[in-house]
Amino acid sequence: MSEAKVRERPSGVSQPAVRATMRSAGATHTGYRRDQNEDAFWGDESRGVWVVADGLGGHQAGEIASQTVVEEIQRSSATDRHYEQALRRAHALLAGDENSNTAMGTTAVVVAEDAPYFHIYWVGDSRAYLWIPPSEAPDGADQPFPNGTLKQLTVDHSYVQMLVDSGAINQEEAANHPNRHVITRCIGGSANPTLEIDRASFSWDRGQKLLLCSDGLSNDVSPAEICEVLAKNSDNQRASDLLIAAALDAGGRDNITVQVISAPDDQAGDQASKFDANGDPKSQKQNSRTSRSLLGSHKIFSTRGKLILNITTLALILSAGIYVTWQLLNT
């Protein structure tokens, strides 16, 4: 995707009142064919939690449904951190009375971090992807994935995914299927008295990034384009804006929401501390010196120990001899 095709801040981008940080950022856009934005997102890096919710098109008050999920996740992040229960509370609030004419529904994907791990909870077709940076190829070798790779961590709760799972269609056919927007599971909706939530857990590796998004991005922007944006833009806010721009360039047929989250940088800091000003691995040098010092001390103590043992043994033998002689003289 050329720089000329993207916009720094596409018109219509709205963001919640949360500060962008070094590790995570996000953006959302109404798109070109919707009258209102029914998506919502929120994140708190200090608490290690992020959420994207996509109010269902065709349902009344989808924007209320997505915001309800965000509010319940916020409440849980400040108290018990039981995010599955937070989604169930949102479902109970949105399901309402079966006789009500108002049916509010939403999808949701939540990431909760417990370094060095992260847990994903999701309902519907909002997705979580893991971007894996390109590995260093040997000298002279071609890098098969110069922009890294993108791995989908969630499985859509959708009609098309059911067809894929059954073998009726393949992934290429699924991408253009006319019913690809039909989901089989959502938060809210009076037709779903109980809520099934899927969960998966993974561990962080250095350099990785998580991408949370609504289907406004995943339906219109290819994995290759997403990888290119993430590989060439280390600033997560800029990456988020460019992903929004890519979806708009593809037609902007739906609301678009993204969050980009970098792996914790503790490992990077630890790694940096292992090298001195000359780039040499100072910790290895320190360990090497320590080992030699301990080895020398061990030899010293070993020699002294043997000497003490020999003296003690001789003293015991001499004492025994004196005792025996004394006993013989007094008999």
VMD Tcl script that draws the C-alpha trace (Angstrom):
set ca {
  {0.00 0.00 0.00}
  {1.59 3.26 -1.12}
  {1.92 6.25 1.18}
  {-0.16 8.32 -1.26}
  {-3.16 6.06 -0.79}
  {-3.40 6.40 2.96}
  {-4.53 9.24 5.16}
  {-2.91 10.17 8.45}
  {-6.28 10.75 10.17}
  {-9.24 9.68 8.05}
  {-12.19 12.00 8.54}
  {-14.75 10.49 10.87}
  {-12.25 8.77 13.15}
  {-13.41 8.89 16.73}
  {-11.59 7.64 19.77}
  {-12.60 7.13 23.42}
  {-11.19 9.27 26.18}
  {-8.20 7.06 26.90}
  {-4.60 8.06 26.36}
  {-2.45 6.40 23.74}
  {0.57 4.68 25.26}
  {3.84 3.27 24.06}
  {2.40 -0.22 23.89}
  {-1.14 0.13 22.60}
  {-3.38 2.40 20.57}
  {-6.60 2.19 18.61}
  {-9.01 3.96 16.30}
  {-12.53 3.60 14.97}
  {-14.36 4.97 11.94}
  {-17.99 4.97 10.84}
  {-17.08 4.01 7.28}
  {-18.68 5.33 4.12}
  {-21.95 3.38 4.06}
  {-23.19 3.55 7.66}
  {-25.08 6.43 9.23}
  {-23.67 5.81 12.69}
  {-20.80 3.99 14.33}
  {-22.01 0.97 16.30}
  {-18.47 -0.13 17.20}
  {-16.79 0.64 20.51}
  {-13.34 -0.01 21.95}
  {-11.40 0.63 25.11}
  {-8.08 -0.28 26.66}
  {-6.13 0.19 29.86}
  {-2.50 -0.80 29.65}
  {-1.91 -0.41 33.39}
  {-4.56 -3.07 34.03}
  {-3.64 -5.12 30.98}
  {-7.07 -5.26 29.33}
  {-8.39 -4.30 25.90}
  {-11.78 -4.77 24.21}
  {-13.39 -4.28 20.79}
  {-17.16 -4.62 20.40}
  {-19.20 -4.45 17.20}
  {-22.89 -3.62 17.57}
  {-24.88 -5.74 15.17}
  {-26.11 -4.07 12.03}
  {-29.84 -4.46 11.61}
  {-30.41 -4.60 15.39}
  {-31.79 -1.60 17.17}
  {-29.36 0.42 19.22}
  {-26.27 -1.57 18.31}
  {-24.15 1.32 19.57}
  {-25.73 0.93 23.02}
  {-24.99 -2.79 22.98}
  {-21.30 -2.35 22.17}
  {-20.93 0.42 24.75}
  {-22.60 -1.77 27.38}
  {-19.93 -4.44 26.84}
  {-17.17 -1.84 27.15}
  {-18.65 -0.50 30.40}
  {-18.90 -3.96 31.93}
  {-15.30 -4.74 30.99}
  {-14.22 -1.43 32.51}
  {-16.10 -2.22 35.71}
  {-14.58 -5.69 35.93}
  {-11.05 -4.39 35.27}
  {-11.36 -2.17 38.35}
  {-12.73 -4.94 40.60}
  {-12.59 -8.70 40.09}
  {-11.02 -9.04 36.60}
  {-13.51 -11.81 35.81}
  {-14.08 -10.87 32.20}
  {-16.24 -13.83 31.28}
  {-18.64 -12.79 34.01}
  {-18.50 -9.23 32.71}
  {-19.62 -10.43 29.28}
  {-22.41 -12.45 30.88}
  {-23.60 -9.40 32.80}
  {-23.66 -7.44 29.57}
  {-25.62 -10.24 27.93}
  {-28.18 -10.25 30.74}
  {-28.60 -6.49 30.47}
  {-29.02 -6.57 26.70}
  {-31.22 -9.67 26.41}
  {-33.96 -8.01 28.41}
  {-37.58 -9.03 28.21}
  {-38.43 -11.61 25.56}
  {-41.59 -9.61 24.79}
  {-39.63 -6.42 24.16}
  {-39.53 -5.06 20.64}
  {-35.96 -3.85 21.22}
  {-33.25 -6.40 20.43}
  {-29.78 -5.08 21.14}
  {-26.81 -7.25 20.25}
  {-23.05 -7.06 19.79}
  {-19.97 -9.14 19.18}
  {-16.91 -8.70 21.38}
  {-13.28 -9.70 21.70}
  {-11.43 -9.08 24.97}
  {-7.74 -9.48 25.77}
  {-6.63 -9.73 29.40}
  {-2.92 -9.79 30.09}
  {-1.23 -11.78 32.81}
  {2.38 -11.36 31.74}
  {4.00 -13.25 30.21}
  {0.63 -14.62 29.08}
  {-2.53 -13.14 27.62}
  {-6.05 -14.54 27.55}
  {-8.65 -13.92 24.85}
  {-12.43 -14.07 25.35}
  {-14.72 -13.64 22.38}
  {-18.25 -13.94 21.07}
  {-19.15 -13.44 17.41}
  {-16.82 -12.46 14.58}
  {-14.72 -9.68 16.07}
  {-11.21 -11.04 15.85}
  {-7.82 -11.20 17.53}
  {-4.71 -11.66 15.40}
  {-1.11 -12.20 16.42}
  {1.48 -10.48 14.27}
  {4.84 -12.26 14.33}
  {7.77 -10.13 13.10}
  {10.01 -11.43 10.32}
  {12.83 -13.65 11.49}
  {16.39 -12.91 10.51}
  {17.25 -14.94 7.44}
  {20.82 -16.28 6.99}
  {23.19 -14.10 4.98}
  {22.36 -14.28 1.31}
  {19.06 -16.07 1.88}
  {15.72 -14.65 0.81}
  {13.24 -13.75 3.53}
  {9.99 -15.55 2.61}
  {7.90 -13.25 4.83}
  {9.62 -9.85 4.82}
  {6.67 -8.25 6.65}
  {6.18 -11.04 9.17}
  {3.16 -13.30 9.47}
  {-0.37 -12.88 10.78}
  {-2.07 -15.63 12.76}
  {-5.78 -15.53 13.56}
  {-6.21 -16.53 17.21}
  {-10.01 -16.49 17.33}
  {-12.51 -18.58 15.39}
  {-15.59 -16.77 14.09}
  {-19.00 -17.70 15.41}
  {-20.58 -17.34 12.00}
  {-22.59 -19.20 9.38}
  {-19.69 -19.11 6.92}
  {-17.28 -20.53 9.51}
  {-19.69 -23.42 10.03}
  {-19.54 -24.09 6.28}
  {-15.73 -24.00 6.37}
  {-15.61 -26.34 9.36}
  {-17.91 -28.80 7.61}
  {-15.76 -28.75 4.47}
  {-18.57 -27.32 2.33}
  {-16.45 -24.31 1.29}
  {-12.81 -23.28 1.61}
  {-11.29 -20.11 3.07}
  {-11.12 -18.38 -0.31}
  {-14.82 -18.99 -0.92}
  {-15.64 -17.87 2.61}
  {-14.00 -14.49 2.04}
  {-16.55 -13.65 -0.69}
  {-19.58 -15.58 0.55}
  {-22.80 -13.51 0.43}
  {-23.71 -14.60 3.99}
  {-20.32 -13.88 5.57}
  {-21.89 -11.26 7.86}
  {-24.35 -13.72 9.41}
  {-23.20 -14.67 12.91}
  {-24.34 -17.62 15.02}
  {-23.53 -16.20 18.46}
  {-23.78 -12.73 20.00}
  {-24.03 -10.87 23.29}
  {-27.63 -9.80 23.80}
  {-30.64 -10.63 21.71}
  {-33.72 -12.23 23.24}
  {-33.21 -15.37 21.11}
  {-30.08 -16.30 23.12}
  {-31.06 -16.97 26.76}
  {-27.59 -18.31 27.59}
  {-24.22 -17.08 26.43}
  {-21.37 -19.27 25.22}
  {-17.96 -17.60 25.44}
  {-14.84 -19.00 23.84}
  {-11.47 -18.56 25.50}
  {-7.84 -19.14 24.51}
  {-4.53 -18.42 26.20}
  {-1.11 -17.71 24.71}
  {2.33 -16.54 25.78}
  {4.05 -13.40 24.56}
  {7.26 -13.44 22.56}
  {9.45 -10.44 22.01}
  {8.48 -8.22 19.06}
  {4.98 -9.62 18.63}
  {1.85 -7.52 18.36}
  {-1.81 -8.24 18.91}
  {-4.44 -6.81 16.59}
  {-8.05 -6.64 17.76}
  {-10.58 -5.61 15.14}
  {-14.19 -5.60 14.04}
  {-15.13 -7.24 10.76}
  {-15.02 -3.88 9.05}
  {-11.28 -4.42 8.87}
  {-10.98 -8.20 8.51}
  {-13.54 -8.39 5.68}
  {-11.85 -5.78 3.51}
  {-8.12 -5.75 4.31}
  {-5.97 -8.76 3.51}
  {-3.50 -10.32 5.95}
  {-0.66 -9.26 3.64}
  {-1.73 -5.61 3.82}
  {-2.09 -5.80 7.60}
  {1.41 -7.30 7.91}
  {2.85 -4.54 5.75}
  {1.34 -1.81 7.92}
  {2.48 -3.43 11.18}
  {5.97 -4.18 9.89}
  {6.60 -0.66 8.61}
  {5.04 1.31 11.46}
  {6.38 0.76 14.96}
  {4.13 3.52 16.32}
  {0.87 1.77 17.18}
  {-1.30 4.86 16.77}
  {-0.02 5.41 13.26}
  {-0.46 1.71 12.48}
  {-4.05 1.86 13.74}
  {-4.81 4.91 11.58}
  {-3.27 3.34 8.50}
  {-5.28 0.15 8.97}
  {-8.44 2.25 9.16}
  {-7.33 4.04 6.00}
  {-6.74 0.74 4.23}
  {-10.30 -0.40 5.02}
  {-11.64 2.92 3.75}
  {-9.60 2.58 0.56}
  {-11.26 -0.83 0.12}
  {-14.70 0.80 0.21}
  {-15.44 1.45 3.89}
  {-18.56 -0.71 3.72}
  {-18.88 -1.13 7.49}
  {-17.83 0.43 10.77}
  {-14.10 -0.16 11.28}
  {-12.35 -0.52 14.63}
  {-8.81 -1.62 15.47}
  {-6.51 -1.86 18.45}
  {-2.79 -2.65 18.19}
  {-0.96 -3.94 21.28}
  {2.77 -4.59 21.52}
  {4.29 -7.35 23.60}
  {5.60 -6.24 27.01}
  {9.02 -4.62 26.67}
  {10.46 -6.13 29.88}
  {12.42 -8.61 27.81}
  {13.85 -5.81 25.67}
  {15.04 -3.98 28.77}
  {16.52 -7.13 30.23}
  {18.19 -7.90 26.94}
  {19.73 -4.43 26.72}
  {21.14 -4.73 30.24}
  {23.14 -7.77 29.17}
  {25.46 -5.72 26.95}
  {28.12 -3.18 27.84}
  {29.05 0.02 25.98}
  {31.06 -1.98 23.46}
  {28.17 -4.28 22.70}
  {29.76 -7.19 24.53}
  {27.58 -9.48 26.70}
  {28.61 -8.14 30.09}
  {26.46 -10.53 32.10}
  {28.26 -13.48 30.56}
  {31.59 -11.89 31.49}
  {30.38 -11.34 35.02}
  {29.15 -14.91 35.26}
  {32.48 -16.13 33.89}
  {34.47 -14.13 36.44}
  {32.16 -15.24 39.22}
  {32.58 -18.87 38.23}
  {36.37 -18.62 38.27}
  {36.29 -16.85 41.63}
  {34.01 -19.44 43.13}
  {36.16 -22.20 41.70}
  {39.29 -20.70 43.29}
  {37.53 -20.31 46.62}
  {36.37 -23.89 46.42}
  {39.94 -25.09 45.90}
  {41.20 -23.02 48.86}
  {38.48 -24.27 51.17}
  {39.04 -27.80 49.92}
  {42.78 -27.72 50.79}
  {42.15 -26.16 54.18}
  {39.43 -28.68 54.89}
  {41.74 -31.60 54.21}
  {44.42 -30.15 56.50}
  {41.93 -29.61 59.32}
  {40.58 -33.11 58.86}
  {44.06 -34.64 59.06}
  {44.95 -32.68 62.21}
  {41.66 -33.66 63.85}
  {42.22 -37.32 63.01}
  {45.75 -37.26 64.48}
  {44.46 -35.54 67.64}
  {41.80 -38.21 68.11}
  {44.33 -41.01 67.64}
  {46.73 -39.39 70.11}
  {43.94 -38.85 72.65}
  {42.86 -42.48 72.33}
  {46.42 -43.63 72.81}
  {46.86 -41.52 75.94}
  {43.56 -42.81 77.35}
  {44.51 -46.45 76.75}
  {47.95 -45.96 78.34}
  {46.38 -44.29 81.39}
  {43.94 -47.19 81.78}
  {46.79 -49.75 81.65}
  {48.86 -47.90 84.26}
  {45.95 -47.84 86.68}
  {45.04 -51.53 86.48}
}
mol new
graphics top color blue
foreach p $ca { graphics top sphere $p radius 0.5 }
foreach p [lrange $ca 0 end-1] q [lrange $ca 1 end] { graphics top cylinder $p $q radius 0.2 }
display resetview
